[in-house]
Amino acid sequence: MSEIEQCVLACNDCAGLFRLGRSVEAALNMLEVFETADGLLERNSPAVRQQWSQLLVEMLACQQSQDWLGLADYMQYELTELVHS
């Protein structure tokens, strides 16, 4: 399994935890997912890095407001798409 596939799987697993209301466990996993994604995305173009920065801001805003479903959607759809770019 490639690094990208592992990251996508981790994003989906973490999103699932948020959807199940297991926010503490998901938040701990989210940190690892963000580190992995950052490592993958640092090799991309400046435009992709900018998208990553903006997405990170949006996801952290969801976390701060405890919008777990919004955060799960960002992780499962937006972040996985960005990692594939």
Steps between C-alpha positions, in 0.01 A plus 500: 500500500640840403538796734213675326271200539594470868428870554162473326411198713602688816289801391197280448550318830536828688193647329306191603599550863379861490170385350459245779546769764840373609650848476784457752635188332449654156679822599805302610501308171444823310837634612676200348295534181596867472870420546484232232306721260742787557791273414329388180389848396832676566627348175223661294469836330457826692135509388433161662684610815276808512190280465632282785550806721147624431350156558688467827359833618147387412540165673641656816208747502262203489686340788486818707125534445455125560350451154601135485296418190646795310848395604429141395384620158812713452722207593318237296442701185714813477819371661497167319452681169785738578734215597428338162602816312 
